[in-house]
Amino acid sequence: LEISEEEHFEIIRRKTAHLFGGCAEIGAMLGEAGPEKQSALRDYGFNLGVMFQLVDDQLDFTGEAEALGKPVGGDLLEGKMTLPLIHLRDHGGADAVALIRRIVTERHCSPADWARLRQLMAEHRSLDYAQSRAHAFADAAKRNLAIFPDCPEREALLALTEFVATRDR
């Protein structure tokens, strides 16, 4: 429960961002792009990976179980502190901390608890905060593509960024 925002981002970097970055860089290498373009695509993939995980963090509170293929709130029930929860814990006061602690400790969230958690997240704009951080990484990913000329491949990568930012599953 005590994980910091920076520690959470370090987990994201190690778990998802470097994987996405490496995949994008390998594509550039196989396409025989020069070192500068390889680096740009690696950075694009890295930023895309962070954004992907931040969107995933949000979907744990806003998604539909059928669309996600997993229960909503699953990360919370498994005791995983995600960016919206970290923000709420840090800005929501004692009530938010007690609620999060109880849900994680008991590994149970009643409908009333879920409603209260969502209410606190709305009051303290925790999901908005996570979304703004995700959009910042989306913008960074798009900037990494500026080195490439306008072409269908660049447009596809830009569209991928938009898709990941707005996905619901």
ZABAMAR-742122 format. One record per atom (N, C-alpha, C): residue number from 1; residue in three letters; atom name; x negated, y, z. Coordinates in nm, 3 decimals, padded with zeros to 5 digits. Layout:
N
   seq   type   atom      east     north        up
   NUM    ALA     CA         X         Y         Z
...
end
This chain:
169
   seq   type   atom      east     north        up
     1    LEU      N   -00.081   -00.121    00.000
     1    LEU     CA    00.000    00.000    00.000
     1    LEU      C   -00.085    00.127    00.000
     2    GLU      N   -00.210    00.114    00.033
     2    GLU     CA   -00.294    00.232    00.050
     2    GLU      C   -00.375    00.267   -00.074
     3    ILE      N   -00.353    00.198   -00.185
     3    ILE     CA   -00.431    00.223   -00.306
     3    ILE      C   -00.414    00.368   -00.350
     4    SER      N   -00.524    00.429   -00.388
     4    SER     CA   -00.518    00.568   -00.434
     4    SER      C   -00.483    00.573   -00.582
     5    GLU      N   -00.446    00.691   -00.626
     5    GLU     CA   -00.417    00.709   -00.768
     5    GLU      C   -00.540    00.676   -00.852
     6    GLU      N   -00.657    00.720   -00.808
     6    GLU     CA   -00.779    00.692   -00.884
     6    GLU      C   -00.808    00.542   -00.888
     7    GLU      N   -00.785    00.473   -00.778
     7    GLU     CA   -00.804    00.327   -00.778
     7    GLU      C   -00.706    00.259   -00.874
     8    HIS      N   -00.585    00.310   -00.879
     8    HIS     CA   -00.486    00.256   -00.973
     8    HIS      C   -00.533    00.276   -01.117
     9    PHE      N   -00.585    00.394   -01.147
     9    PHE     CA   -00.635    00.420   -01.282
     9    PHE      C   -00.757    00.332   -01.314
    10    GLU      N   -00.838    00.304   -01.215
    10    GLU     CA   -00.953    00.215   -01.238
    10    GLU      C   -00.904    00.074   -01.273
    11    ILE      N   -00.800    00.029   -01.207
    11    ILE     CA   -00.742   -00.102   -01.240
    11    ILE      C   -00.689   -00.100   -01.383
    12    ILE      N   -00.619    00.005   -01.420
    12    ILE     CA   -00.566    00.017   -01.556
    12    ILE      C   -00.681    00.017   -01.657
    13    ARG      N   -00.786    00.091   -01.628
    13    ARG     CA   -00.900    00.095   -01.721
    13    ARG      C   -00.957   -00.046   -01.740
    14    ARG      N   -00.973   -00.118   -01.631
    14    ARG     CA   -01.034   -00.252   -01.639
    14    ARG      C   -00.938   -00.357   -01.694
    15    LYS      N   -00.809   -00.343   -01.664
    15    LYS     CA   -00.711   -00.445   -01.701
    15    LYS      C   -00.662   -00.430   -01.844
    16    THR      N   -00.638   -00.308   -01.888
    16    THR     CA   -00.570   -00.285   -02.015
    16    THR      C   -00.648   -00.195   -02.110
    17    ALA      N   -00.698   -00.084   -02.060
    17    ALA     CA   -00.756    00.018   -02.148
    17    ALA      C   -00.879   -00.032   -02.224
    18    HIS      N   -00.968   -00.099   -02.155
    18    HIS     CA   -01.089   -00.148   -02.224
    18    HIS      C   -01.053   -00.256   -02.327
    19    LEU      N   -00.952   -00.337   -02.298
    19    LEU     CA   -00.907   -00.437   -02.395
    19    LEU      C   -00.856   -00.369   -02.521
    20    PHE      N   -00.767   -00.272   -02.506
    20    PHE     CA   -00.713   -00.201   -02.622
    20    PHE      C   -00.826   -00.129   -02.696
    21    GLY      N   -00.915   -00.066   -02.622
    21    GLY     CA   -01.026    00.005   -02.685
    21    GLY      C   -01.117   -00.087   -02.763
    22    GLY      N   -01.148   -00.202   -02.705
    22    GLY     CA   -01.233   -00.298   -02.774
    22    GLY      C   -01.169   -00.351   -02.900
    23    CYS      N   -01.040   -00.378   -02.893
    23    CYS     CA   -00.969   -00.428   -03.012
    23    CYS      C   -00.971   -00.324   -03.123
    24    ALA      N   -00.948   -00.199   -03.090
    24    ALA     CA   -00.950   -00.094   -03.191
    24    ALA      C   -01.090   -00.076   -03.248
    25    GLU      N   -01.191   -00.084   -03.164
    25    GLU     CA   -01.328   -00.070   -03.211
    25    GLU      C   -01.367   -00.186   -03.302
    26    ILE      N   -01.328   -00.307   -03.268
    26    ILE     CA   -01.358   -00.422   -03.352
    26    ILE      C   -01.294   -00.405   -03.490
    27    GLY      N   -01.173   -00.353   -03.493
    27    GLY     CA   -01.108   -00.325   -03.621
    27    GLY      C   -01.190   -00.229   -03.704
    28    ALA      N   -01.245   -00.126   -03.640
    28    ALA     CA   -01.329   -00.029   -03.712
    28    ALA      C   -01.457   -00.094   -03.760
    29    MET      N   -01.513   -00.182   -03.678
    29    MET     CA   -01.636   -00.251   -03.718
    29    MET      C   -01.610   -00.342   -03.838
    30    LEU      N   -01.501   -00.417   -03.832
    30    LEU     CA   -01.468   -00.506   -03.943
    30    LEU      C   -01.435   -00.428   -04.070
    31    GLY      N   -01.380   -00.309   -04.051
    31    GLY     CA   -01.350   -00.222   -04.165
    31    GLY      C   -01.470   -00.142   -04.211
    32    GLU      N   -01.585   -00.169   -04.149
    32    GLU     CA   -01.712   -00.106   -04.184
    32    GLU      C   -01.707    00.046   -04.175
    33    ALA      N   -01.634    00.094   -04.074
    33    ALA     CA   -01.636    00.237   -04.046
    33    ALA      C   -01.769    00.269   -03.979
    34    GLY      N   -01.813    00.390   -03.991
    34    GLY     CA   -01.939    00.431   -03.930
    34    GLY      C   -01.927    00.441   -03.779
    35    PRO      N   -02.039    00.461   -03.712
    35    PRO     CA   -02.040    00.467   -03.564
    35    PRO      C   -01.946    00.573   -03.507
    36    GLU      N   -01.938    00.688   -03.573
    36    GLU     CA   -01.852    00.795   -03.521
    36    GLU      C   -01.704    00.754   -03.525
    37    LYS      N   -01.664    00.688   -03.632
    37    LYS     CA   -01.525    00.643   -03.645
    37    LYS      C   -01.499    00.523   -03.554
    38    GLN      N   -01.597    00.438   -03.536
    38    GLN     CA   -01.582    00.327   -03.442
    38    GLN      C   -01.557    00.381   -03.301
    39    SER      N   -01.635    00.481   -03.264
    39    SER     CA   -01.619    00.541   -03.132
    39    SER      C   -01.483    00.607   -03.118
    40    ALA      N   -01.439    00.676   -03.222
    40    ALA     CA   -01.308    00.742   -03.219
    40    ALA      C   -01.196    00.640   -03.202
    41    LEU      N   -01.207    00.528   -03.274
    41    LEU     CA   -01.103    00.425   -03.261
    41    LEU      C   -01.109    00.355   -03.126
    42    ARG      N   -01.229    00.337   -03.073
    42    ARG     CA   -01.240    00.279   -02.938
    42    ARG      C   -01.171    00.371   -02.837
    43    ASP      N   -01.197    00.501   -02.848
    43    ASP     CA   -01.135    00.596   -02.755
    43    ASP      C   -00.984    00.603   -02.776
    44    TYR      N   -00.941    00.594   -02.902
    44    TYR     CA   -00.798    00.589   -02.931
    44    TYR      C   -00.735    00.469   -02.859
    45    GLY      N   -00.793    00.352   -02.877
    45    GLY     CA   -00.740    00.231   -02.814
    45    GLY      C   -00.742    00.239   -02.663
    46    PHE      N   -00.848    00.296   -02.607
    46    PHE     CA   -00.858    00.311   -02.463
    46    PHE      C   -00.742    00.396   -02.410
    47    ASN      N   -00.721    00.512   -02.473
    47    ASN     CA   -00.613    00.602   -02.430
    47    ASN      C   -00.476    00.538   -02.452
    48    LEU      N   -00.462    00.465   -02.562
    48    LEU     CA   -00.337    00.393   -02.588
    48    LEU      C   -00.313    00.289   -02.479
    49    GLY      N   -00.417    00.220   -02.437
    49    GLY     CA   -00.404    00.119   -02.332
    49    GLY      C   -00.362    00.177   -02.198
    50    VAL      N   -00.420    00.291   -02.161
    50    VAL     CA   -00.379    00.355   -02.036
    50    VAL      C   -00.233    00.395   -02.046
    51    MET      N   -00.197    00.457   -02.159
    51    MET     CA   -00.059    00.500   -02.177
    51    MET      C    00.035    00.380   -02.172
    52    PHE      N   -00.001    00.270   -02.238
    52    PHE     CA    00.081    00.149   -02.238
    52    PHE      C    00.110    00.105   -02.095
    53    GLN      N    00.009    00.102   -02.011
    53    GLN     CA    00.027    00.056   -01.874
    53    GLN      C    00.110    00.154   -01.793
    54    LEU      N    00.091    00.284   -01.814
    54    LEU     CA    00.171    00.383   -01.741
    54    LEU      C    00.318    00.375   -01.780
    55    VAL      N    00.344    00.351   -01.907
    55    VAL     CA    00.483    00.332   -01.951
    55    VAL      C    00.539    00.205   -01.887
    56    ASP      N    00.458    00.101   -01.881
    56    ASP     CA    00.499   -00.024   -01.817
    56    ASP      C    00.534    00.001   -01.670
    57    ASP      N    00.454    00.083   -01.603
    57    ASP     CA    00.482    00.119   -01.463
    57    ASP      C    00.620    00.183   -01.450
    58    GLN      N    00.652    00.273   -01.543
    58    GLN     CA    00.783    00.340   -01.539
    58    GLN      C    00.897    00.244   -01.566
    59    LEU      N    00.875    00.156   -01.664
    59    LEU     CA    00.981    00.062   -01.703
    59    LEU      C    01.019   -00.031   -01.588
    60    ASP      N    00.929   -00.051   -01.494
    60    ASP     CA    00.962   -00.134   -01.378
    60    ASP      C    01.075   -00.072   -01.296
    61    PHE      N    01.100    00.057   -01.316
    61    PHE     CA    01.207    00.127   -01.244
    61    PHE      C    01.321    00.171   -01.334
    62    THR      N    01.296    00.180   -01.463
    62    THR     CA    01.398    00.237   -01.553
    62    THR      C    01.448    00.138   -01.658
    63    GLY      N    01.377    00.027   -01.676
    63    GLY     CA    01.412   -00.066   -01.782
    63    GLY      C    01.529   -00.157   -01.745
    64    GLU      N    01.568   -00.235   -01.843
    64    GLU     CA    01.671   -00.336   -01.826
    64    GLU      C    01.603   -00.472   -01.824
    65    ALA      N    01.640   -00.557   -01.731
    65    ALA     CA    01.575   -00.688   -01.715
    65    ALA      C    01.581   -00.769   -01.844
    66    GLU      N    01.693   -00.763   -01.913
    66    GLU     CA    01.708   -00.840   -02.037
    66    GLU      C    01.608   -00.793   -02.142
    67    ALA      N    01.590   -00.663   -02.154
    67    ALA     CA    01.497   -00.608   -02.253
    67    ALA      C    01.352   -00.634   -02.213
    68    LEU      N    01.323   -00.621   -02.084
    68    LEU     CA    01.186   -00.638   -02.037
    68    LEU      C    01.143   -00.784   -02.035
    69    GLY      N    01.237   -00.873   -02.017
    69    GLY     CA    01.203   -01.015   -02.004
    69    GLY      C    01.148   -01.048   -01.866
    70    LYS      N    01.166   -00.957   -01.773
    70    LYS     CA    01.125   -00.980   -01.635
    70    LYS      C    01.215   -00.894   -01.547
    71    PRO      N    01.224   -00.926   -01.418
    71    PRO     CA    01.313   -00.849   -01.333
    71    PRO      C    01.265   -00.706   -01.314
    72    VAL      N    01.358   -00.613   -01.315
    72    VAL     CA    01.327   -00.474   -01.285
    72    VAL      C    01.287   -00.467   -01.138
    73    GLY      N    01.186   -00.389   -01.107
    73    GLY     CA    01.137   -00.380   -00.970
    73    GLY      C    01.043   -00.492   -00.931
    74    GLY      N    01.005   -00.575   -01.027
    74    GLY     CA    00.920   -00.690   -00.998
    74    GLY      C    00.785   -00.652   -00.942
    75    ASP      N    00.724   -00.547   -00.996
    75    ASP     CA    00.593   -00.504   -00.945
    75    ASP      C    00.603   -00.467   -00.797
    76    LEU      N    00.706   -00.392   -00.763
    76    LEU     CA    00.727   -00.351   -00.625
    76    LEU      C    00.744   -00.472   -00.535
    77    LEU      N    00.826   -00.568   -00.577
    77    LEU     CA    00.850   -00.686   -00.494
    77    LEU      C    00.726   -00.773   -00.481
    78    GLU      N    00.635   -00.764   -00.578
    78    GLU     CA    00.508   -00.837   -00.570
    78    GLU      C    00.403   -00.759   -00.491
    79    GLY      N    00.439   -00.640   -00.445
    79    GLY     CA    00.346   -00.559   -00.368
    79    GLY      C    00.249   -00.479   -00.451
    80    LYS      N    00.276   -00.465   -00.580
    80    LYS     CA    00.187   -00.388   -00.668
    80    LYS      C    00.226   -00.241   -00.663
    81    MET      N    00.133   -00.159   -00.625
    81    MET     CA    00.155   -00.016   -00.621
    81    MET      C    00.125    00.041   -00.760
    82    THR      N    00.227    00.097   -00.822
    82    THR     CA    00.211    00.157   -00.954
    82    THR      C    00.216    00.309   -00.939
    83    LEU      N    00.187    00.381   -01.047
    83    LEU     CA    00.177    00.527   -01.036
    83    LEU      C    00.303    00.593   -00.980
    84    PRO      N    00.424    00.555   -01.024
    84    PRO     CA    00.541    00.620   -00.963
    84    PRO      C    00.550    00.597   -00.812
    85    LEU      N    00.515    00.476   -00.768
    85    LEU     CA    00.519    00.448   -00.624
    85    LEU      C    00.410    00.523   -00.549
    86    ILE      N    00.293    00.529   -00.607
    86    ILE     CA    00.183    00.603   -00.543
    86    ILE      C    00.222    00.750   -00.528
    87    HIS      N    00.279    00.806   -00.634
    87    HIS     CA    00.323    00.946   -00.629
    87    HIS      C    00.430    00.964   -00.522
    88    LEU      N    00.528    00.875   -00.519
    88    LEU     CA    00.634    00.886   -00.419
    88    LEU      C    00.577    00.872   -00.279
    89    ARG      N    00.490    00.776   -00.260
    89    ARG     CA    00.428    00.756   -00.127
    89    ARG      C    00.356    00.883   -00.083
    90    ASP      N    00.285    00.947   -00.176
    90    ASP     CA    00.204    01.064   -00.143
    90    ASP      C    00.285    01.193   -00.131
    91    HIS      N    00.406    01.198   -00.190
    91    HIS     CA    00.482    01.322   -00.193
    91    HIS      C    00.623    01.310   -00.135
    92    GLY      N    00.663    01.189   -00.098
    92    GLY     CA    00.801    01.168   -00.055
    92    GLY      C    00.825    01.172    00.094
    93    GLY      N    00.721    01.187    00.172
    93    GLY     CA    00.738    01.196    00.316
    93    GLY      C    00.753    01.060    00.384
    94    ALA      N    00.780    01.067    00.512
    94    ALA     CA    00.785    00.946    00.595
    94    ALA      C    00.895    00.850    00.553
    95    ASP      N    01.009    00.903    00.508
    95    ASP     CA    01.120    00.818    00.466
    95    ASP      C    01.078    00.731    00.347
    96    ALA      N    01.012    00.791    00.251
    96    ALA     CA    00.967    00.716    00.133
    96    ALA      C    00.863    00.612    00.171
    97    VAL      N    00.768    00.650    00.253
    97    VAL     CA    00.663    00.557    00.294
    97    VAL      C    00.724    00.438    00.368
    98    ALA      N    00.817    00.464    00.458
    98    ALA     CA    00.880    00.356    00.535
    98    ALA      C    00.959    00.262    00.443
    99    LEU      N    01.029    00.319    00.346
    99    LEU     CA    01.108    00.236    00.254
    99    LEU      C    01.017    00.149    00.169
   100    ILE      N    00.914    00.209    00.112
   100    ILE     CA    00.820    00.132    00.030
   100    ILE      C    00.756    00.022    00.113
   101    ARG      N    00.710    00.057    00.231
   101    ARG     CA    00.643   -00.041    00.319
   101    ARG      C    00.737   -00.158    00.353
   102    ARG      N    00.862   -00.125    00.384
   102    ARG     CA    00.957   -00.230    00.420
   102    ARG      C    00.986   -00.323    00.301
   103    ILE      N    01.006   -00.265    00.184
   103    ILE     CA    01.035   -00.348    00.066
   103    ILE      C    00.917   -00.439    00.034
   104    VAL      N    00.798   -00.383    00.038
   104    VAL     CA    00.679   -00.463    00.006
   104    VAL      C    00.655   -00.570    00.113
   105    THR      N    00.671   -00.535    00.238
   105    THR     CA    00.648   -00.630    00.347
   105    THR      C    00.750   -00.744    00.343
   106    GLU      N    00.876   -00.709    00.323
   106    GLU     CA    00.982   -00.810    00.323
   106    GLU      C    00.995   -00.881    00.188
   107    ARG      N    00.934   -00.823    00.085
   107    ARG     CA    00.947   -00.877   -00.052
   107    ARG      C    01.094   -00.890   -00.090
   108    HIS      N    01.171   -00.791   -00.045
   108    HIS     CA    01.314   -00.788   -00.074
   108    HIS      C    01.359   -00.643   -00.087
   109    CYS      N    01.446   -00.620   -00.186
   109    CYS     CA    01.500   -00.486   -00.207
   109    CYS      C    01.650   -00.500   -00.230
   110    SER      N    01.727   -00.457   -00.132
   110    SER     CA    01.873   -00.464   -00.144
   110    SER      C    01.920   -00.360   -00.246
   111    PRO      N    02.041   -00.374   -00.295
   111    PRO     CA    02.093   -00.269   -00.385
   111    PRO      C    02.091   -00.130   -00.322
   112    ALA      N    02.118   -00.122   -00.193
   112    ALA     CA    02.113    00.008   -00.124
   112    ALA      C    01.970    00.061   -00.119
   113    ASP      N    01.874   -00.027   -00.092
   113    ASP     CA    01.733    00.014   -00.092
   113    ASP      C    01.692    00.064   -00.231
   114    TRP      N    01.734   -00.011   -00.333
   114    TRP     CA    01.699    00.026   -00.471
   114    TRP      C    01.757    00.163   -00.505
   115    ALA      N    01.883    00.186   -00.466
   115    ALA     CA    01.946    00.315   -00.492
   115    ALA      C    01.872    00.427   -00.419
   116    ARG      N    01.835    00.402   -00.294
   116    ARG     CA    01.762    00.504   -00.217
   116    ARG      C    01.625    00.530   -00.277
   117    LEU      N    01.557    00.424   -00.319
   117    LEU     CA    01.425    00.440   -00.382
   117    LEU      C    01.436    00.524   -00.508
   118    ARG      N    01.534    00.493   -00.592
   118    ARG     CA    01.554    00.568   -00.716
   118    ARG      C    01.590    00.713   -00.686
   119    GLN      N    01.669    00.736   -00.581
   119    GLN     CA    01.706    00.872   -00.542
   119    GLN      C    01.582    00.950   -00.499
   120    LEU      N    01.498    00.887   -00.417
   120    LEU     CA    01.375    00.954   -00.373
   120    LEU      C    01.283    00.982   -00.491
   121    MET      N    01.274    00.887   -00.584
   121    MET     CA    01.190    00.909   -00.702
   121    MET      C    01.241    01.027   -00.784
   122    ALA      N    01.372    01.040   -00.793
   122    ALA     CA    01.428    01.153   -00.867
   122    ALA      C    01.402    01.285   -00.793
   123    GLU      N    01.423    01.285   -00.663
   123    GLU     CA    01.402    01.406   -00.583
   123    GLU      C    01.258    01.455   -00.590
   124    HIS      N    01.165    01.363   -00.591
   124    HIS     CA    01.024    01.400   -00.587
   124    HIS      C    00.957    01.391   -00.724
   125    ARG      N    01.039    01.363   -00.826
   125    ARG     CA    00.996    01.364   -00.966
   125    ARG      C    00.880    01.267   -00.992
   126    SER      N    00.884    01.154   -00.924
   126    SER     CA    00.776    01.056   -00.936
   126    SER      C    00.771    00.992   -01.074
   127    LEU      N    00.886    00.961   -01.132
   127    LEU     CA    00.887    00.905   -01.267
   127    LEU      C    00.847    01.011   -01.369
   128    ASP      N    00.889    01.135   -01.346
   128    ASP     CA    00.848    01.244   -01.435
   128    ASP      C    00.696    01.262   -01.432
   129    TYR      N    00.640    01.250   -01.313
   129    TYR     CA    00.495    01.262   -01.299
   129    TYR      C    00.424    01.153   -01.379
   130    ALA      N    00.470    01.029   -01.363
   130    ALA     CA    00.408    00.918   -01.437
   130    ALA      C    00.425    00.938   -01.587
   131    GLN      N    00.541    00.986   -01.628
   131    GLN     CA    00.564    01.009   -01.770
   131    GLN      C    00.473    01.119   -01.823
   132    SER      N    00.452    01.223   -01.746
   132    SER     CA    00.364    01.332   -01.793
   132    SER      C    00.220    01.283   -01.805
   133    ARG      N    00.179    01.197   -01.715
   133    ARG     CA    00.044    01.140   -01.726
   133    ARG      C    00.033    01.051   -01.849
   134    ALA      N    00.138    00.973   -01.877
   134    ALA     CA    00.138    00.888   -01.997
   134    ALA      C    00.131    00.974   -02.123
   135    HIS      N    00.205    01.082   -02.126
   135    HIS     CA    00.204    01.170   -02.244
   135    HIS      C    00.067    01.235   -02.264
   136    ALA      N   -00.002    01.263   -02.155
   136    ALA     CA   -00.136    01.320   -02.168
   136    ALA      C   -00.230    01.220   -02.235
   137    PHE      N   -00.217    01.093   -02.201
   137    PHE     CA   -00.300    00.991   -02.266
   137    PHE      C   -00.257    00.970   -02.412
   138    ALA      N   -00.127    00.984   -02.439
   138    ALA     CA   -00.080    00.976   -02.578
   138    ALA      C   -00.141    01.089   -02.661
   139    ASP      N   -00.142    01.208   -02.605
   139    ASP     CA   -00.201    01.322   -02.676
   139    ASP      C   -00.350    01.300   -02.700
   140    ALA      N   -00.417    01.245   -02.600
   140    ALA     CA   -00.561    01.217   -02.616
   140    ALA      C   -00.583    01.113   -02.725
   141    ALA      N   -00.500    01.010   -02.728
   141    ALA     CA   -00.513    00.906   -02.831
   141    ALA      C   -00.496    00.968   -02.969
   142    LYS      N   -00.396    01.053   -02.984
   142    LYS     CA   -00.372    01.118   -03.114
   142    LYS      C   -00.491    01.206   -03.153
   143    ARG      N   -00.547    01.277   -03.058
   143    ARG     CA   -00.664    01.362   -03.088
   143    ARG      C   -00.781    01.279   -03.138
   144    ASN      N   -00.794    01.157   -03.086
   144    ASN     CA   -00.903    01.070   -03.131
   144    ASN      C   -00.891    01.036   -03.279
   145    LEU      N   -00.774    01.047   -03.335
   145    LEU     CA   -00.753    01.014   -03.476
   145    LEU      C   -00.779    01.132   -03.569
   146    ALA      N   -00.809    01.248   -03.514
   146    ALA     CA   -00.831    01.367   -03.597
   146    ALA      C   -00.949    01.351   -03.692
   147    ILE      N   -01.041    01.264   -03.662
   147    ILE     CA   -01.159    01.241   -03.744
   147    ILE      C   -01.123    01.175   -03.878
   148    PHE      N   -01.007    01.111   -03.882
   148    PHE     CA   -00.966    01.037   -04.001
   148    PHE      C   -00.881    01.125   -04.092
   149    PRO      N   -00.896    01.106   -04.223
   149    PRO     CA   -00.813    01.183   -04.316
   149    PRO      C   -00.668    01.134   -04.310
   150    ASP      N   -00.578    01.219   -04.357
   150    ASP     CA   -00.440    01.175   -04.367
   150    ASP      C   -00.433    01.056   -04.461
   151    CYS      N   -00.377    00.947   -04.412
   151    CYS     CA   -00.364    00.826   -04.492
   151    CYS      C   -00.261    00.737   -04.422
   152    PRO      N   -00.210    00.636   -04.490
   152    PRO     CA   -00.109    00.549   -04.427
   152    PRO      C   -00.157    00.482   -04.299
   153    GLU      N   -00.285    00.445   -04.292
   153    GLU     CA   -00.337    00.378   -04.173
   153    GLU      C   -00.337    00.473   -04.052
   154    ARG      N   -00.379    00.596   -04.075
   154    ARG     CA   -00.378    00.696   -03.966
   154    ARG      C   -00.235    00.721   -03.920
   155    GLU      N   -00.143    00.733   -04.016
   155    GLU     CA   -00.003    00.755   -03.982
   155    GLU      C    00.053    00.637   -03.901
   156    ALA      N    00.010    00.516   -03.936
   156    ALA     CA    00.056    00.398   -03.863
   156    ALA      C    00.006    00.401   -03.718
   157    LEU      N   -00.119    00.444   -03.698
   157    LEU     CA   -00.172    00.453   -03.562
   157    LEU      C   -00.102    00.563   -03.482
   158    LEU      N   -00.072    00.673   -03.548
   158    LEU     CA    00.005    00.779   -03.481
   158    LEU      C    00.144    00.729   -03.444
   159    ALA      N    00.206    00.655   -03.536
   159    ALA     CA    00.340    00.600   -03.508
   159    ALA      C    00.334    00.498   -03.394
   160    LEU      N    00.226    00.421   -03.388
   160    LEU     CA    00.210    00.325   -03.279
   160    LEU      C    00.206    00.397   -03.145
   161    THR      N    00.137    00.508   -03.142
   161    THR     CA    00.130    00.587   -03.019
   161    THR      C    00.270    00.631   -02.976
   162    GLU      N    00.348    00.679   -03.071
   162    GLU     CA    00.484    00.721   -03.039
   162    GLU      C    00.571    00.603   -02.993
   163    PHE      N    00.554    00.489   -03.061
   163    PHE     CA    00.630    00.370   -03.024
   163    PHE      C    00.600    00.329   -02.880
   164    VAL      N    00.473    00.325   -02.846
   164    VAL     CA    00.434    00.284   -02.709
   164    VAL      C    00.487    00.384   -02.608
   165    ALA      N    00.483    00.513   -02.641
   165    ALA     CA    00.529    00.616   -02.547
   165    ALA      C    00.678    00.608   -02.521
   166    THR      N    00.754    00.560   -02.618
   166    THR     CA    00.900    00.562   -02.604
   166    THR      C    00.960    00.422   -02.593
   167    ARG      N    00.878    00.320   -02.575
   167    ARG     CA    00.931    00.184   -02.573
   167    ARG      C    01.021    00.161   -02.453
   168    ASP      N    01.110    00.064   -02.468
   168    ASP     CA    01.200    00.031   -02.359
   168    ASP      C    01.188   -00.116   -02.319
   169    ARG      N    01.082   -00.178   -02.363
   169    ARG     CA    01.057   -00.318   -02.328
   169    ARG      C    00.909   -00.344   -02.320
end
